[in-house]
Amino acid sequence: MKKNLTQKILDSHILEGTAKAGEPVVIRIDQTLTQDATGTMAYMQLEAMGVDQVKTDLSVSYVDHNTLQSGFMNADDHAYLQSVAAKHGIHYSKAGNGICHQVHLERFAKPGSTLLGSDSHTPTSSAVGAIAIGAGGLDVAKAMAGIGYSIPYPQVVEVRLTGHLQPGVSAKDVILELLKRRTVKGGVGKVFEYTGEGLKDLSVYQRATITNMGAELGATTSVFPSDEITREFFERQNRLEDFMELKADEGAEYDDVEIIDLSALKPAAACPNSPDAVRDIEEIAGQKVDQVAIGSCTNSGYEDMMKAAAILKDKKIAPGVSLVISPGSRQVFMKLMETGALQTFVKAGARILECTCGPCIGMGQSPKSDAVSLRTFNRNFYGRSGTNSAGVYLVSPETAAASAVAGVITDPRDVVVDEEMEKEPVFIDDSMIYAPSENPEEVEIIRGPNIKPLPVNEPMQDEIVRKAVIKLPDNITTDHIAPAGAEVLPYRSNIEKLSTFVFRNNKEHFDEVCKANGGGIIVAGENYGQGSSREHAALAPMYLGIKAVLAKSFARIHLANLINFGILPLTFVNSDDYDRIDEMDELRIPNLKSLESTTDLVLENLTKGESYPVKAMIYEKDVPVLQAGGMLNYIKAMQ
Ligand code: F3S
């Protein structure tokens, strides 16, 4: 049978299940990655599973999120991560070496392999023909323990690229076009596989921008073939031994097709506050800009930086603009120094940040009140910048640089300089990546006071009777549930403290409401939990006693995280019933001892004396996990 690329890679990794769209399959994971904000929990879970040495081909622990050390907390986390990595067979990329996805793409991603990462933008590495998927930390811990990863076998959408990109239009505009067409929930259960003549116009860095932001579609992942362009990338990375050619069979079939004519694309922006609120730059040009940020795991490769540098050369940024630049990796940073691009940035008036996530995760550089902030990042959810009243626009590096100079949103086609990019060997130095210890038994794990014990859930009772402690609208993100930002992020290893911030922008003192009511049930609209893979968005509510989430629909990774932590995910059979429930209504879900994935459940509203049919969003394999009170309890019971 002729196979597309997704099928080729997935099918060679299936451990259990049938390769049929929508059916659950368990796949073998070759590589894992974590970043520090999700990593501490993942490694505590790995320790709790009693795993001595990881079972993957390669596992890497990156530090890139919490690098502002304004207290002991982040540094405690880093020390824990470094020691736990050394002990358990994991590579450790220390703070300053770069953003996880950028470094992984450059140094470790491999065509034909599977990668599971506890960060939703893990699909970045699929730019070289891998299947890279974002997941919660517990799933990554399980993969490190040698347990397969379970997903519904995806539908594969062919994204056929035709034509050629015009000067001033780049990869960001391609993925924004797809977001405009398919929206932030249009990719659920799907892999977007890129094909066509237009591939030749896209370098690996550009492909990585597209696979990175495929996460915003809610997709399982996005994938590019591994071709001559990929080979050249590996050669320049001095990793030719990791390269292999890989593409779909001629005439392979797809579940769906989307054709994008690159020649017709214009520079675009995702307007506040959603990555799919896409408009052409020419429609919004002329608006005053207060801040421009170039970087993040989406657009901080060498080429992105050089394109921005070409526009900024011999120019000054507008007086009202603050321009910040964060290169994606130390490799890129060194190259910018070598080529003089760093000088160009500094001369133009830019502020140079570390090669970390920084402003993307609200770690510094929050814009002023009501600001217009142009960012080359991948998310512009409400409040993520740290300034709730600021409007964040997601744009290409070309648009960002052109607008920084003009002081207003500017179409880069008016100013772009089409320069041939230098193809010299890149700067390679892996000295900030530490291999695991050869004497793991001698390594002592460092646990500072910020490393608190892992909370665990209790087994599920036969019925849940709790109040609807919060009622939420559509598209609630993990940033709403467990916020990011410099005030909160240092507590990623301290769930007790972190839980005091849950839903802080939706409801004051949510934690206290939960405590006063012995926990509760969350009621929400469509696409609940979209955004990131952060399992803290399930773990902190679990800590507060949340027993179930009743939503119109769920985002993929968050759904898995809820099950992993023993929170029952339910959807309305009739979505109009959402309107019948009020905050603080008392709800009852009976007969959970006989729960099955196919059971029709009835939710009783004891306050209103009504009942509504609901559906548990689970597979059969999830039942014992939920009944045990979550995956850790389940695994321990199995052992
Ligand atoms: Fe970091 Fe932002 Fe990417 S937080 S991993 S740069 S989405």
Boltz pocket constraint, residues with backbone or C-beta under 6 A from the ligand:
constraints:
  - pocket:
      binder: B
      contacts: [[A, 64], [A, 65], [A, 99], [A, 100], [A, 101], [A, 119], [A, 121], [A, 296], [A, 297], [A, 298], [A, 356], [A, 357], [A, 360], [A, 361], [A, 378]]
      max_distance: 6.0
